[in-house]
Amino acid sequence: MKNFILPLLLSLSGLISFSSFGQDFALDFQQEDCEGNSHHLFSELDAGKVIILDFVMLNCAPCIVANNALENIKSDYDNSHPGRVGIYSFGFLNSYNCDQLVAWKNDNNYTHPVFNDGEDQVDYYGGMGMPTIVIVGTNEHNVFFKSIGYTSALDNKIREALDSALLYDPTAVNEIPLSEFSIYPTVATD
């Protein structure tokens, strides 16, 4: 029995490590949206954009509520950071086609691009809730936020993640107060 449990635990720990890696860095894609416009995620992030990836089910009421909130949040950033924040909605199943996704977009009066074939990304970011929301940004392709599921209580966290991604500067120097600085081992008294 011990010979069976140890390999099983090691296998599970490997899966947990892979899944947590997927939550730290964005998964690149180059894909046309359902209107035929080409998008390359890393190129857009490298250009200073922050993208909200939204993975939806077409018959999901919380997905519609979330997208309404995301569009409202994005419109606030359109005023303060023009052209820097985008939303991309993906059908979480590869079986969704563009006709279905465009109908969903039009029925709900959304203005952001919709994509089919989001299943690999859903797997990468850790599974499907209704919806799964991921915020990615910077030229380091960081993930700043991930939620499986949505409630309006997340709106402030979404805004905080967008603010962090927009202000992120990997070359910045953060000052550390002298009271928090120490060197070990102490080899001198002065």
Solvent accessible surface area in square Angstrom, and as a share of the most:
residue,aa,sasa,rsa
1,M,174,0.78
2,K,173,0.73
3,N,137,0.70
4,F,131,0.55
5,I,68,0.35
6,L,109,0.54
7,P,71,0.45
8,L,82,0.41
9,L,101,0.50
10,L,113,0.56
11,S,67,0.43
12,L,82,0.41
13,S,57,0.37
14,G,40,0.39
15,L,115,0.57
16,I,122,0.62
17,S,70,0.45
18,F,124,0.52
19,S,44,0.29
20,S,55,0.36
21,F,107,0.44
22,G,0,0.00
23,Q,65,0.29
24,D,77,0.40
25,F,86,0.36
26,A,7,0.06
27,L,55,0.27
28,D,54,0.28
29,F,21,0.09
30,Q,135,0.60
31,Q,38,0.17
32,E,104,0.47
33,D,8,0.04
34,C,23,0.14
35,E,108,0.49
36,G,43,0.42
37,N,80,0.41
38,S,78,0.50
39,H,23,0.10
40,H,56,0.25
41,L,0,0.00
42,F,44,0.18
43,S,55,0.36
44,E,28,0.13
45,L,1,0.00
46,D,80,0.42
47,A,83,0.64
48,G,26,0.25
49,K,62,0.26
50,V,1,0.01
51,I,0,0.00
52,I,0,0.00
53,L,0,0.00
54,D,0,0.00
55,F,0,0.00
56,V,0,0.00
57,M,39,0.17
58,L,36,0.18
59,N,131,0.67
60,C,4,0.03
61,A,68,0.53
62,P,58,0.36
63,C,0,0.00
64,I,52,0.26
65,V,84,0.48
66,A,0,0.00
67,N,0,0.00
68,N,69,0.35
69,A,16,0.12
70,L,0,0.00
71,E,34,0.15
72,N,97,0.50
73,I,2,0.01
74,K,44,0.19
75,S,55,0.35
76,D,69,0.36
77,Y,16,0.06
78,D,55,0.29
79,N,127,0.65
80,S,72,0.46
81,H,51,0.23
82,P,100,0.63
83,G,56,0.54
84,R,81,0.30
85,V,5,0.03
86,G,8,0.08
87,I,1,0.00
88,Y,8,0.03
89,S,0,0.00
90,F,0,0.00
91,G,0,0.00
92,F,29,0.12
93,L,67,0.33
94,N,68,0.35
95,S,89,0.57
96,Y,30,0.11
97,N,74,0.38
98,C,39,0.23
99,D,119,0.62
100,Q,81,0.36
101,L,0,0.00
102,V,40,0.23
103,A,49,0.38
104,W,14,0.05
105,K,16,0.07
106,N,92,0.47
107,D,114,0.59
108,N,34,0.18
109,N,127,0.65
110,Y,12,0.05
111,T,114,0.66
112,H,6,0.02
113,P,33,0.21
114,V,1,0.01
115,F,0,0.00
116,N,36,0.19
117,D,72,0.37
118,G,0,0.00
119,E,63,0.28
120,D,104,0.54
121,Q,7,0.03
122,V,7,0.04
123,D,102,0.53
124,Y,25,0.10
125,Y,0,0.00
126,G,34,0.33
127,G,25,0.24
128,M,54,0.24
129,G,13,0.13
130,M,98,0.44
131,P,0,0.00
132,T,0,0.00
133,I,0,0.00
134,V,0,0.00
135,I,0,0.00
136,V,0,0.00
137,G,0,0.00
138,T,15,0.09
139,N,91,0.47
140,E,71,0.32
141,H,33,0.15
142,N,31,0.16
143,V,23,0.13
144,F,51,0.21
145,F,24,0.10
146,K,53,0.22
147,S,15,0.10
148,I,82,0.42
149,G,19,0.19
150,Y,22,0.08
151,T,84,0.49
152,S,82,0.53
153,A,84,0.65
154,L,35,0.17
155,D,33,0.17
156,N,102,0.52
157,K,115,0.49
158,I,0,0.00
159,R,77,0.28
160,E,109,0.49
161,A,8,0.06
162,L,0,0.00
163,D,60,0.31
164,S,57,0.37
165,A,5,0.04
166,L,16,0.08
167,L,140,0.70
168,Y,81,0.31
169,D,74,0.38
170,P,67,0.42
171,T,114,0.66
172,A,58,0.45
173,V,135,0.78
174,N,127,0.65
175,E,164,0.74
176,I,113,0.57
177,P,73,0.46
178,L,151,0.75
179,S,110,0.71
180,E,127,0.57
181,F,116,0.48
182,S,70,0.45
183,I,122,0.62
184,Y,173,0.66
185,P,109,0.69
186,T,104,0.60
187,V,142,0.81
188,A,62,0.48
189,T,139,0.81
190,D,180,0.93
